[in-house]
Amino acid sequence: MSDVYKAIAESTRRTILDERIERDRQTLFDLCGRLTPKHGLTSSRGATSQHLDVLQAAGS
């Protein structure tokens, strides 16, 4: 399985990726602010940043 598929296998990362596609160029603060009310995700900014790092490393 390629790195991209491994990266998006986790549901939180897929949600983050969907949000990034919907609204490009948002800050980490903005992204976290949208994840909670829209998707019910309460990940910390640090955890969200780590998810973004995994997605970036995989080339997503």
C-alpha positions, 0 to 999 in steps of 0.5 A: 500500500502506498504512503498516500493510502496509508495516510488517508486510511485514518478518518481524522486525516481524511476529514482534515484533507477534505477541509483543506481542499474546501478552504485552502490557505487557512491557518491551523487555528482556522482549521481547528476551529472548523473541525470541531463544530462541523465534524465534532473533532476535538483534536488539539492544534498539536495533534492536527499539526501532526496529522498535516505532517503525515499528509504532507510527507505522503504527498497528499 
